[in-house]
């Protein structure tokens, strides 16, 4: 009887261990989407590598926590030195997600943690490209202050200045022009 219990315990431990090391980690990803900090903390205690894992779309816990606006989780993940520039399957980062959603608080926080301001996704768009299209002038200013390159072209050959003009974002155009003069 004891051997059976030991064998079952060993099998269950190995299954759990394999799930935590593999790509299918629904617990951490669901927790980051919903803001369940307790689950994240419990999972990370014995498996710090889980904090840098990616789901089938390439989303990391940090990307999901930023996008779903869970500041306590974002701060925790950054305190654990997660890969701030990890890219999803489209090449987007947590910084790009924060810019897209217009979350200036996360933009500043991610930049403080050395997020790359000029990283390009697979369409060659940068955070500044997203900022002139979707965000406030505060976000555009913050990125430019962190030396975002305003002349990087995307896959269509357009710069962030071109995108600002196409969107009719006069404030972003003016901000970029102040950096080009």
N, C-alpha and C positions, 0 to 999 in steps of 0.2 A: 504494500500500500504506500509506504514511504517512497519507494522508487518511482511509482506512478506519479505521485505528487511532484517529486523533483523533476521528472521528465516533462510533465505538463508545464511546470514553472519555467523550465529551461526553454521549451518551445515557445511559450508566450513571450518571454523576454526577448528571444531572437526575432520574433515577428515584429514586436514593438520597435526594437532596435533598427531593423531593416526599414520599417516605415519612416522612422525619424531621419534616416540617412538618405532616403530616396527622394524623388521629385514629388511624389504625391503626399503632401502634408496639409490636408484640408483644415486641420485644427488651427494652425497658425494663420493661415490666410483668411479663414472665416472670422477669426478673432480680430484681425487687423481691419477687416471690412466693417465689422459691427462695433468695434471699440472695446472688446472684452480683454481688458488689461490683465486680469487674473490668469486667464488661459495663457497669454503670451509669456507672462513671468514664470509660470509653472513649467511651460515647455522649454524655456530658455535656461532654466537652472542647471539641467544636466546635459543640455544639447545646445551650446552657444552657436554652433554652426547652423542651426535651424533659422536663426535670425537673418542669414544671408541666402536662404534657399529661395527658389523660384518656382512658381506654379507653371502650369502648362502654357500660359500666355507670357511667361517670363516675368510676371509681376513679383516683386519682392515684398516682404512685410513693410518696408519703408515706403515703397511706392503706394501700396494700398492704404497705409495709415495716413499719408499726406493727402492723397486723393479723396479719401473719405472723411477728412478733417477730424482727426483724433490726436490733439496736441500732446496729451500725456503719453501716448504710445510713441509718437514721433520722437519726443524728448528722450524717452527710455531707449529706443533703438539707437539714436545717435550717441547716447552715453555708452552704449555697448560697442561702439566703433564699427557699425555696419558699413558695408560698401555703399557710400553715398552716391556714387556715380554708376551703380548697376543699371543696366539697360534691359528693358523688356523686349519682347519679340519684334517690336517695331523700332527699337533703338531709343525709346523714350526713357527718361530718368525721373526720379522723384522731383527734381527741380523743374523739369518741363511740365510735370503734372501740376505742381503748385502754381506755376505761371499760367497755365491753361485755365485753372479754376479761379485765378485772381487772388490767391492766398498770399498776400504780401508778407505776412508774418512768417510763413514757412520759407518763402524765398530768402528772407534775411537769415533765418536760422540755418538753412541748408548751405548758404554761402559762408556763414561763420564756420561751418564744419567742412569747408573746402570743396564744396560741390563745384564741378567744372562748369563755368559759365559759357564756354564755347564748344562744348560737346555737341556733336550733330547726330540726329537720329538717322534712320535709314533712308529718309527723303532729304537728308542734309539740312533739315531745319534745326535751328538752335532755340534756346530758351528766349532769346531776343526776338526771334521770328514769331514765336507764340505770344510774347508780350505785346508786340505792336498790333497783333490781331485780336487778342482776347482780354488783355489786362489793362489796368489803370496806368496812368503816367508815373505813379510812384514806383511801380514794378519796373517799368522801362528805365527810369532814372537809377534805380538800385542796380540793375544789370549793367548799365553803362558805367556807373561808378566803379563796378568790379571788373572793368575792362572787357566787357562784352564786345566782340568784333561786329561792327555794324555793316561790314562789307563782305561777309561770308555769304556765298550764294547757295541756294537750295537746289534740289534736283531739277527745278524748272528754270534755273538761272536767275532767280530773283533774290535780292538782298532784303534784309529787314526794312530798309528804307522804302524799297519798292512795295513791300507788303503794307506798310503804314499808309503810303499814298493810295494803294488800291482800296484800303479799308476806310479811307477818308479820315484817318486818325492824325489830324493836324498837330496835336500836342506831341505825339510820338515823332512825327517828322521834324518838328522844331527841336526836340531834345536830341535826336540823332544828329541833326545839322550842327548843333552846338559842339558836338564831339568831333565833327569833321573839319571844323574851321580852325 
